[in-house]
Amino acid sequence: MQATREFVALAALATAACSPPASETQTEGSVLPVPADIAAVVSTAVPGITITSGELNASGDQYEVTGTLPNGDEIEIDTVQSNGAWTVLEIQRDIVWSSVPQPVRTAAAAAPDSFEPVRVIESTQAADGSIVYELFRAMEDGSPSQGPAMEVRWHEGSAEVMR
């Protein structure tokens, strides 16, 4: 298995080395083939991912990678470049509310203006392993709000409403 991963990583690096560089005039939101160095960081952080696309921000120091897991779940990995090296900031995926740890659901229910979320994004923070659950309120038509209405941080067995 390790040999296969190393072969895939080397093949990706070789492909990148033979590919022309990305345009210097890329704009934010441009969907690009994911560069080999970013793909390697993402593949290490999320073994088994099939990378489907990537998007570079306007300043060129953040890259959002999307992909699928072997079970078919869609996932997003946010990376940042610092001192010439790419690192993972967070790993996000949509999940159902009933799969969120009970202490997180209890904390959300106890918060002022609590609600039953219609969308939940689980965001694992690479720096400390904490998970931020982004909870979206239903709009009048039943669709999720544009942004999360509440965030609950889960870390080391403790749930804290952030906003």
BELZI-V815987 format. One record per backbone hydrogen bond with DSSP energy under -1.0 kcal/mol. NH is the residue of the N-H (numbers start at 1). CO is the residue of the C=O. Records with the same first field share a line. If there is no record, write none. Layout:
# BELZI-V815987
NH = CO + CO
This chain:
# BELZI-V815987
5 = 1
6 = 2
7 = 3
8 = 4
9 = 5
10 = 6
11 = 7
12 = 8
13 = 9
14 = 10
15 = 11
16 = 12
17 = 13
18 = 14
26 = 23
29 = 56
30 = 27
32 = 54
39 = 35
40 = 36
41 = 37
42 = 38
43 = 39
44 = 40
45 = 41
46 = 42
49 = 46
50 = 68
52 = 66
53 = 66
55 = 64
57 = 62
60 = 57
63 = 79
64 = 55
65 = 77
66 = 53
67 = 75
68 = 50
69 = 73
72 = 69
75 = 67
76 = 92
77 = 65
78 = 90
79 = 63
80 = 87
81 = 61
82 = 85
85 = 82
87 = 80
89 = 78
90 = 78
91 = 124
92 = 76
93 = 122
95 = 120
99 = 96
100 = 97
105 = 101
106 = 102
107 = 103
108 = 104
109 = 105
110 = 106
118 = 136
121 = 134
122 = 93
123 = 132
124 = 91
125 = 130
126 = 89
129 = 125
131 = 154
132 = 123
133 = 152
134 = 121
135 = 150
136 = 119
139 = 143
142 = 139
145 = 137
149 = 135
150 = 135
152 = 133
153 = 160
154 = 131
155 = 158
158 = 155
160 = 153
162 = 151
163 = 151
